[in-house]
Amino acid sequence: MRGTTALSKTERQERLKGYLLAAPAVVLLFIFTVYPLCYLIYRSLFGGNLITKDPKFVGLENYTSLLESKDFHQVLSNTLIYTAVTVVLTMVLAVVIAAWLNSKKNRRLNELVQTCIFTPHIISMVSVSTLFLWLMDSKNGLLNILLNALGFESFPFLASPDTALFSVALVTIWKGLGYYVLLIMAALQNIPTSVYEAAEMDDTPALKTFFKITLPMISPTILFTSVVATIASFKVFDSISVMTGGGPLNSTNTLVYYIYEYAFRYGKPGQACAAGVILLVFVCVITYVQFQVSKTRVHYQ
Amino acid sequence: MKERNKTLDAGLRGLDCVGKLLLILIMAFPFFWMISTAFKTLAETLAFPPTMLPESLQWVNFTDVFKTISVGVYLRNSIIVCVFVVILQYFIIVPAAYSLSKYEFRAKPAFFALVMLGQMIPMQITFLPVYFMFSKMGMMDTYSALILPFISNPFGIFLLRQYFMQVPGEVIEAARLDNASDIKIMFKIMMPMAKSALITLGLLSFISNWNNYFWPLIMTSQEARRTLPIGIALLKDADNLQRWNLIMAGNLLLVLPMLGLYIVASKKIRNAFVYSGIK
């Protein structure tokens, strides 16, 4: 009898210790994740501005005014176009370059390429953005000087609403490419060599081996990294803030930048929070996809 | 026939080499151009055709940057934030990961779900409520506002937990029999076992906090608490003349520490990112 109570006492102590050790992290995660999420949804139902003490309850009005606003439609389409361009180009380039660097030709050079291609990933987006502002400068920018020297016409880059969003995407791709190459190379190196032996014996052409063996083997990684890239694109803010400020003519205004401007420039936190909830829905959908993807990933292994 | 194959091979090899050199050029040249511009005179940046290298090194550009923006203050703030985040996070995430890996309690699945939620929700979603909270509490423009949201690093908890789970239970039992406290077990047994993960986490959070622009932009409005990325963005806006040589000189101050770190530990840093990407 005494034995069991003693045991349950240490057990209880044990449990208490588990809680105590986790407590600081739990408290911080509550303050900075759970509470803000709840408050975001709650605040999206109220009007008022940044300094109103008791904002008025307006129900879903913030949402309806967002969905009716032409500006917001453009912001949504900007965000989706930017995401599609960035993710597709990044993934295609990353797979091609990773497969290329994984080949046995010029091995020493491969190491150097890998080092160089990854460098922009650890540099601040502010630096990269200002650097490309200079390179894309319409008067003295090196990119246009180079295009002219090669016999092409000047490209307007960030100056025209038709090309600005694409130019911002280009900078993101340049900065992030190395990271995705690195992840896909890691997947390539995990493919057992035995898989290729049969193909080698049959003298299968390299291109066919790539499409029939390599690509299916790394497709789980490609899907997974695409999800990572998609969420990163939804969050885009720094490059927009530094390079274009959403312009020209709203052509590069994306979701997070819109939220920021609505809260701090136009002083409409209710509407900004409603837009935040829409971003939350986007991220949840993508994460759900990621969850499904990781299920299929288990399948492959 | 064999002869022809050899020349074809050599040709392919050459083509492969040219392609890779071109790729290196595309990735490295912008950095070279940044450095080169930073040392030019204003007239040289506007010259046509552009010169590859500055005629003489204009160190004065850097002193001009210090005159235009308060680099000293920004630099100090950046360093304070990075150092505190990197150190303080260990005090939060090590016990949390230890608890998740070695203790049994009823709320454990809920705690684990909380960590996953924290990992999933980006700060671009939560920043407005956190801003309201901090401004109500009078915590705007404080170091706490820049540091606290980053020290309960959910990815760190997740990664360390995986490492800690590999430590056999017998080792911990034996230490307990020797009357070792939990704190001692964490420091003497768990942390040495997860050394590489701890270094990885430190590196990753140093890099991301040094480069962070979004969070300090929202949480600070006074010079005294702004960090270097904000300073560089301000330098760009403050300069109506678009003195690109000056802007690039300022930019170099933000880039060089990371570039230096990367040159010293490029393999280590890349491995850290592979870790974080694959999980």
Interface residues (C-beta under 8 A of the other chain):
Chain A: E14 R15 K17 G18 Y19 L21 A22 P24 A25 V26 L28 L29 F30 I31 F32 T33 V34 Y35 P36 L37 Y39 L40 R43 I97 W100 S103 K105 N106 L109 N110 L112 V113 Q114 T115 C116 I117 F118 T119 P120 H121 I122 I123 S124 M125 V126 S127 T130 L131 F132 L133 W134 L135 D137 K139 N140 L142 I145 W174 G178 Y179 L182 L183 A186 T225 V228 I231 K235 F237 D238 S241 V242 V256 I259 Y260 A263 P269 A272 C273 G276 L279 L280 V283 T287
Chain B: L12 R13 D16 C17 G19 K20 L21 L23 I24 I26 M27 A28 P30 F31 W33 M34 T37 T45 L46 F48 P49 P50 F91 I92 I93 P95 A96 Y98 S99 L100 Y103 E104 F105 R106 A107 K108 F111 L114 V115 L117 G118 M120 I121 P122 Q124 I125 T126 L128 P129 V130 Y131 F132 M133 L148 P149 I151 S152 P154 I157 D182 I207 W210 N211 Y213 F214 L217 I218 P229 I232 A233 K236 Q242 W244 I247 M248 N251 L254 V255 M258 L259 L261 Y262 S266 I269 R270 F273 V274 G277 I278
